[in-house]
Structures are given as structure tokens and as C-alpha cells.
Amino acid sequence: MKRYSKIFVLIVALLSVSLSASAQHRRGNRQGDGNEQLTREQLAERQANYIAQELALEPETSQRFVTTYMNCQKEIWALGPRNNRGNRNELNNEQADSVIQARFDHSQQVLDIRRKYYAEYSKFLTPKQIEQMYRIEQRMMGNLREHRNGRGHRNR
């Protein structure tokens, strides 16, 4: 479960940064002006709709999933980003401990939200579907990382 928590935190962080840039680039290429930028909410909703499509959910279940997924994302976003900035080589022991404890606290808060929403998803999805949802998220983030690092498909 800890592994999924870390992966989910990574997914959320990368989504908010990577999807914004790549979505803006793709929209600009389609529409010509490139001035439109999708909000974090719009990006998450697209992700939720994609996951619902991949899970082959019925329309009513799909809408319920998207709503629940968006609520989960909003709660995670409300926590704020993990503070990973700064030169860690210049930290003294007390500061390093503080950074580590803050990271633990943030991860625990994300885990608590994920457990809460697992219970919500369980009301209309099977455990197998929920597991598949997490795998789809992982795959999407892997693709985003590859794209961001310049190894993605540039001619799509």
C-alpha cells in the first residue's frame, strides 16, 4: 500500500506539471494560437474520463467515477505540493529531520485520502477495477515522464 501511495503522489505532482505543458502544446498545435491553457481540473477530468473509458464503465458508473475521482484529486491538491525545493546538501541534521518528517506527514495525508476514496470507489467499482485504475494511472505517468525526458513520441 505504501508503494501505491508514493506512486499516486508522484502521479499527482507530475500531472499538474507535465500534463499542463504537453496539453497546452497539443492544443496549440490543433487550434493554431497556443494561447489556451487547460486548468488542472480540466486535465484531471480528461484523465478520469480516459480511465473510465479504459475500464469500459457504463455511462452512469462512468459519471460517478469521474465525480469521485475529481473530488479525490481536489482533496489531494488542497494538501499543497510536497516541499522538495532547496539544496539538500546544505541542510543541517535538524533541518534534514524536519524535511523528512514533513514528507512523512504529507505522504500519510495522501494515503489517508486514498484509503477514504478506495472506500468510495468500492461502492461502485470492483477491487479488480480499482487496481486496474491505479495501473492505468501508473502507465499514464510513465508515458508523461518519458515524454518530459525527451524519449516520448514526438511525431504524434
N, C-alpha and C positions, 0 to 999 in steps of 0.2 A: 504494500500500500504506500510505503514511503517513496518507492520508486515512481509510482504514478503521480504522487503529489509533486515531486520535483519536475517531472515531465510536464505536468499541467502548468506549473508556474512558468516554466520555460516557454511553453506554448503561448500563454497569455502575453508574456513580455515580447516575444518575437512577433506575435500577431500585431500588436499595437504599433510596432516599429516597421517591420518588414512589409506587411500587407499594405500599409498605408502608402509606402513609396512605390511598391510594384503595382498596386491598383491604380494609383494616380497615373503612373506611366502608361499602363494598358488603356485606361480610359482616354488619356490624351491622344494616344495613337488612333483610337477608334473615332473620336469626335473632333480631332484636329486642334483644338485650342489648348488642352492640357491644364487649364486653369481650375477645373473642378477637382475637389479632393473629397474622397469618401471619409465619413466620420468613423470613429472606432466602432460605434454602434452599427453602422451600415455594414462594415466589414464583418463584424461578428454575426450579424443576421445572415449575410451571404454564406458564411461558414456553416451556420446552423442549418440553413436550407440545403446546402450541399450534403451535409451529414445525413439529414433526413432523407434526401434522395438516395444516397448510398445505402441507407438502411431499408429502403423501399417501404417507408411508412405510409399508411393510409392518410388521406388528407386531414382528417380530424386529429389523428395522432401526431401528424407532422406539425400542425399548427401548435398543438400543446407542447411538443418538443421544442420548437423554436422559441416560444414564450418562456419556457422553463430555462432553456439554455441562455437566453438573453438575461434573465433575472440572475442566474448564476454568475455570468460574466460581470454584470453591474456590481454585484457584491464583491467580487474579487477586485475589480477596478477601484472600488471605494477604499480598499486597503492601501492603495497607493503603490508605487513601484518599490521594489527592494532597492535599498541604497547600496549600489555596487561601485560607486564612483570614488575617486580619490586614489592616491598612491598608497597601496597597502604595505609597501616596503618601508614606509616611513612611520608606521604605527608603532606605538609602544605596546607593551603587553596588555595594559588596561584598555587601551583603545581597541586593540585586536579582539579582546574578550567581548567588549561592547558590540562590536560589529558582528561577531559570531552569534551572540545572544539575540541581537535584533533579527538576524537571518533566521534563527530557530523560531522566534516568535512569529515572524511573517509566514514561514512555512507552515507552522501549526495553524495559523488563522486560515490559510488557504486550504489546508487539509480539513479543517472543521467545516468550511463551506462545501468542499467536495463531498464530504460524508452527508451533509444535510441534503445536497442535491441528488446524491445517489438514492436517498430515500424517496425524493420527489420523482426521479426518473423511474424508480421501481414501481410506481403506481400505474405506469402505462407502457413501460418497456420491460423486456425480459433481461435478466443478468447478462445473457449472451449478447443482446443488442447493445447494452451499456458498454460491455467490454469492446465490442466492435466500434462503438462510438469513440472510445479512447484510442483505439488503434488508428482510426481514420484521422483523429487529431494529430497523433504522433507522425503519421505519414505526411500530412499536410505541412507540419512544422519542419520535417526533414527536407521536404521539397523547397520550402522557403529558405532554409539555411543554405542549401546547395545553390539556389538562385542568388541569394545575397552574396555568397562567397564566389560567385562568378562561374560556377560549374553547372548552372541550370541551362535549360534550353533557351537560347536567345532568339531563335527564329520562330517562335510560336505565334 
